[in-house]
């Protein structure tokens, strides 16, 4: 089992002392990496009582609020849970963000990361940091009437399909076609179609590179909590993706996983990964990993594939 001490690292100290020293330094940086604290008082939240569980709605107040699709779309891009909660009229005590992390992360990538990526490709010499809030670029993205997104390695997202309806309120003028790929999906849901207003989701129980849709050209590809170095099945998928011009974004739980993924891609000559940014819509619940004590949150670290 991995040690919880700062000097745990993936190389042998006797065989590769210089590499060991480098990784030891990284481990210390990973543990000290600042994560923005979310001011959510979940312990005082009003969850459903036992008597109200007949309808299998554990968060009845939130469900009622989210069902209301008549709310006006945000006047400006939302960049934090606090802004989203205020816009939606959700109580600060609500833990609904734990479930909404997936559609809100998709929203963030579409509204903030995708415009920056496209402008950077068109003007490679431009400072990408200045493009995050470029209103002209965001306006051009907003003019697009439809967006096809392929989501890879889908698992728990398939159980949260109704929550993706929130995107029809956040992005009312955009028709979204989402294709969920995951070999771990149940056979019962393969081919299932979920429709709501301007959003359509299709579930596919297969690896992405084995799907005929992999040969198509989506507008965007995303892998939530990817763990690129942890699963061998990612290699042929990355091989497939690197030969396209489609922007590919990933999230992960911790910095160690991202850096191991980067080294894995580099050693396999599959490409590289961009610098990491913090996803403002990551889950505020820390994931406990018995192998290390590093900051670990679902969808916390956001990066893209460099081909």
KEVO-490323 format. One record per residue: x, y, z of N, C-alpha, C in turn. Coordinates in steps of 0.2 Angstrom, whole numbers, plus 5000, padded with zeros to 4 digits. Atoms other than C-alpha are relative to their C-alpha. Layout:
# KEVO-490323
XYZXYZXYZ...
//
This chain:
# KEVO-490323
500449945000500050005000500450065000499649935001500650184996500050035007500049964994501250285011499750065000500449935000500350435017500550055002499549954999502050525020500150044994499949965006502550665009500549974995499450025005504050565001499749934996500250065005502950424993500050034993500049985007503250434975500149934996500050065004503150314960500749974997499450035002505050284958500449985006499650034994506350194968500650045001499549964998507550294978500749984999499350035001509050184976500250004993499950015007508850154957500050074997500149935004508350334952500050055006500049954995508850454966499850074998500249935003508650614955499350004999500750005002506950564949499649995007500450014994506450514967500050075004500049944997506950684973499550054997500549965004505950764959499349995003500750024998504350664964499950025007500149994993504650694982499850085001500249935000504550884979499350014998500649995002503050864969499449985005500550024995502150764983499850065005500149944996502450914994499550054997500449955003501751034982499249984999500650025001500250924978499650015007500449994994499750924997499950075002500149934998499951104999499650044994500449975005498951144983499450035003500649974997497651274988499349984996500650015003495851224985499550055003500549954997494451354987499549965004500550034996493351315001499350024998500749995002491551304998499650025007500349984994490451395011499349965000500650045000489151255012499949975007500150034994488351205028499649945000500450065002487751035023499849975007500250034994487650975041499350035003500749974998486151095044499550004994500550015006485351055027499449965002500650044998483551005028499949954994500150065005483450835019499349975001500750024999481850745016499949955006500150054995481050655030499849934998500250065002480650475030499349994997500750005002478850505027499950024993500049975007479250605011500449964995499550045005480350465003499549964996500450045004478850384995500150014993499949985007479150484979500849994998499350025002481050434980500350074998499649935001481550624980500350025007499649984994482850654993500150075002499949934999482950834990499450044997500649975003481150894987500050074998500049935002481451084988500450014994499649995006482851074976499749974994500450035006481850964964499550044998500549965002480451084964500350064997499749945003481651234960500349984993499750025007482551134946499549984995500550015005480951084938499750064997500249945003480551264935500450034995499649985006481151294918499950074997500249945003480351464916500550065003499549954998481851554925500450034995499649975005482751674915500749985000499350025000484551624909500450055003499649954997485951704918500250064995499849945004486451884912500749994998499350015001488251834913500249935002499850074999489251674913500149995008499950024993489251594930500649975001499350024999490951564938500149975007499950034993490651484955499349975002500650034997489351384965499650065003500349944996488951544975499550044995500449965005488351634959499549954997500550055002487451474953499450005005500550014994486551454970499550075000500449935000486051644970499550004994500450005006485451634952499449965000500650055000484351484955499650005006500449994994483751534972500049945005499950054995484451384981500350025006499849984994484751384999500849985001499350025000486651385004500149935004499950064996486351235015499949934995500250065004485851125000500649974997499450045002487050984995499949984992500150025007486350974977500650014995499449995004488051034970500349944999499750065001488650864973499849964994500350035005487550804960500050044993500049955006487550954948500750014998499349985002489450954947500149984993499950025007489350854930499750054995500249965005488150964921500350075000499749934999488851124928500850004998499350015003490651064923500050014993500150005007490051034906499850084998500249935001489251214906500650045000499449964999490951284912500449994994499650015006491851204898499850034994500349985006490651254885500150085000500149934999490551434891500750045001499449964998492351474897500649964996499450035002493551344891500049994992500050015007492951304873500150074996499949935003492951494868500850015000499349994999494751504875500449964995499750055005495251354865500050024993500149995007494551404849500450074998499749945001495251584850500849995000499350014999496951514855500349964993499850045007496951394839500150054995500049955005496551544828500650055001499549954999497851654836500549975005499550044996499251544843500450045004499549954996500351694849499650045005500449964995498951764859500049975007500050024993499051754878499449975002500650034999497751624882499750025007500349984993497551684900499550064999500449945002496751844892499349984997500650025004495451744883499449975004500550034995494451674898499450045000500549964999493351824899499950044994500049965006493451884881499250004997500850005001491551944878499949994992500150015007491851944859500049934998499950075002492451764858499349965003500550044997491051704870499350024996500649995004489751794859500049964994500050045006490351704844499849925001500250074998490151534853499350005001500750004998488451594859499650004993500350005007487951614840499949934997500150065003488151434837499449975003500750034998486451344837500049935003500050064997486951174841500749975001499450034998488351074849500049935001500050074999488750894848500649985005499550014995489750834863500049925002499950074998490450654866500350005007499850014993490650614885500349935001499750075000491850464888500149985007499950034994492050344902499550015005500649984996490350384908499849945005500250044995489750294924499450035004500549974995488750384938499650054996500449955004488250514925499449984997500650035003487050394917499450005005500650004995486050394933499750075002500149934999485950584933499750044994500249975007485150614916499550065001500449955000483750724922500350075003499649944998485050844930500350044995499749965006485750884913499550044997500549955003484050964909500250075002499949934998484751114919500450044994499649965006485851154903499550034996500549975004484251194894499850075003500149934997484051344906500650045000499449975000485851384907500250034993499849985007486051384888499449994996500650005004484351414881500050004993500049995007484851454864500449954996499550055003485951304861499749935000500350075000485351134855500649965002499450044998486451004864499849934998500050085002486750824857500549975004499550044995487650724871500049934998500050075001488250554867500549975006499750034994488750454883500349944998499750075001490050314881500349985006499850034995490450194894500049925000500050085000490950004894499649975006500250024994490349994912499250015001500749985000488550054908499649935000500450065000487149924911499749994992500350015007486549834895499350024999500649975000484849894900499950074997500049935002485250074896500350014994499649995007486250044880499550024995500549985005485350144867499550045002500549964997484250234879500150084997500049935002483750414873499750045005500449954995483350554885500050074996500249935003482550714878499750045005500449954996482050874886500250074997500049945003481751034877500650004995499450005005483451074868500549955001499550054998484450934875499849934998500150075002484650754868500649965003499550044997485650624877499949924998500050075002486050444870500549975004499650044997486850314880500349944996499750055004488050194872500549965005499650044995488850044882500549974996499450025004490550034873500550045001499449965000492250094872500050054994500149955005492350254862500449984994499650025006493750194850499749944996500350065003492650044846499350024997500649975003491150154841500150034994500049975006490750204824500050075000500149934999490350374831500750035001499349974999492250394835500350034993499749985007492550424816499650074998500449935001491250574817500450065003499649944997491850754821499550035005500449964995490950814837500350075001499849934998491150994843500550005006499750014994491850934859500049935003500050064996492450784869500350015007499849994992492550774888500049935003500050054996493050644900500050025007500049984993492550674918500449955004499650044995493750604932500349954996499850045005494650524918500549945002499550044998496250444926500349964994499750025006497150424910500549955001499550044999498550334917499849935004500350064996497450204927499749954996500450055005496550124912500449994994499750015007497450044897499550024994500549995005495850064887500050084998499949935002496250254886500550014994499549995005497750224875499750004993500350005007496750174859499550064999500549945000495450314863500450064998499649945001496850444864500350004993499850015007497550374847499550034996500649985004495850404840499950075000500249934999495650574847500650054997499549965001497350644843500150024992500049995007497050634824499550044998500549955001495650754825500150075002499949934998495450934827499550025006500549994995494150914840500350025007499749994993494550994857499849955005500150064995494650864871500250035007499849974993494550914889499949945005500050054994494750804905499950035007500049984993494450824923500349945004499850054996495250724937500050025008500149994993495250704956500650045003499449974996497050754961500550014995499549985004498550824954500549954998499650065001499550664956499849964994500250035005498450584944500150034993499949965006498550724931500749994998499350005002500450724931500249934998499850065002500550534930499749994993500350005007499350544915500450034995499649965005500450674907500649964998499450045001501950564909499949944996500250065004501050414902499950024993500149985007500550504886500650024997499449995003502250574884500449944998499550055001503150414886499749954994500350035005501850334874500050044993500049965006502050474861499350014998500749995002500150504862499850075000500249934999500250694865500350025007499849974994500350804880499450025003500649974996499150884893500250075001499949934998498951074896500150015007500049994993499251154912499349995003500650024996497951114926499750075002500349944997496651244931499549975005500550024996495351224945499350014997500750005002493651184940499550035005500449974995492451304949499449965002500650044998491051174949500249935002499850064997492051034957499549985006500450024994491150934971500450025006499649984994491551014988500149955005499950054996491550844996500749974999499350035001493350784999500049924999500050075000493650604993500649985004499450034996494650505005500349944996499650055003496050404998500549975005499650034995496850285010500849994998499350005002498450284999500450065001499649944999498850465001499550055003500449954996498250625010499950074995500049945005498250744994499350024999500749985002496750854990499749964994500350055005495550744981499350025000500749995001493850804974499849994993500350025007492750744960500050064995500049955005493050844944500450075002499649944997494250964953500550034995499549985004495650974941499850004992500249995007495351034923500650014995499549995005496451014908499849974993500250025007496450974889500649964997499550045004497350864877500450044995499649965005498750944867500349944995499950055005498950844851500750014996
//
